[in-house]
Amino acid sequence: MTAVPTDDLLVTTTPTVEGRRVERYLGLVTGEAILGANIFRDLFASIRDIVGGRSAAYEKELRRAREIALEEMVAQARARGANAIIGVDIDYETIDIGGGGGMLMVSISGTAVRLG
């Protein structure tokens, strides 16, 4: 992920924005989304959806989770008066809940800033 404009708020994985100066650091902002165990059951049950080792349904759910986490982080930044989020990092984690079930967590974090 590089610089992605989100309406009036810039989101970037880089620690700076070329040609812009950070006027104020507003703190860490985060977003999380968790896909429940039923999504895995549904996805693996429809194994026919897998083409060339990829599952379109699974990829769609991962994109949706990432978008939810991003929206949550952007909302926090806007609430702080930021016009950008720099240093964004996205992580994917699996959580074993026992009994053969599991969950996937997408977490995203960055630094809310005011750019000049």
Long-range contacts (C-beta under 8 A, 24 or more apart in sequence): 1-88, 1-90, 6-70, 6-74, 8-83, 9-74, 9-77, 9-78, 9-82, 9-83, 9-84, 9-85, 10-83, 10-84, 10-85, 10-115, 11-70, 11-74, 11-84, 11-85, 11-88, 11-110, 12-84, 12-85, 12-86, 12-87, 12-88, 13-87, 13-88, 13-89, 14-86, 14-87, 15-86, 15-87, 16-86, 17-84, 17-86, 17-115, 20-84, 20-115, 20-116, 21-115, 21-116, 22-86, 22-113, 22-114, 22-115, 22-116, 23-113, 23-114, 23-115, 23-116, 24-113, 24-114, 25-111, 25-112, 25-113, 26-77, 26-80, 26-81, 26-82, 26-111, 26-112, 26-113, 26-114, 27-80, 27-111, 27-112, 28-109, 28-110, 28-111, 28-112, 29-73, 29-74, 29-76, 29-77, 29-80, 29-82, 29-85, 29-109, 29-110, 29-111, 29-112, 30-72, 30-73, 30-76, 30-107, 30-108, 30-109, 31-68, 31-69, 31-70, 31-71, 31-72, 31-73, 31-74, 31-76, 31-107, 31-108, 31-109, 32-69, 32-72, 32-105, 32-106, 32-107, 32-108, 33-64, 33-65, 33-66, 33-68, 33-69, 33-72, 33-105, 33-106, 34-65, 34-95, 34-103, 34-104, 34-105, 34-106, 35-61, 35-62, 35-65, 35-103, 35-104, 35-105, 35-106, 36-103, 37-97, 37-101, 37-102, 37-103, 39-104, 40-101, 40-102, 40-104, 62-92, 62-104, 62-106, 65-104, 65-106, 66-90, 66-106, 66-108, 68-106, 69-106, 69-107, 69-108, 70-108, 73-108, 73-109, 73-110, 76-112, 77-110, 77-112, 80-112, 81-114, 82-112, 82-113, 82-114, 83-113, 83-114, 83-115, 84-112, 84-113, 84-114, 84-115, 85-110, 85-111, 85-112, 85-113, 86-110, 86-111, 86-113, 87-111
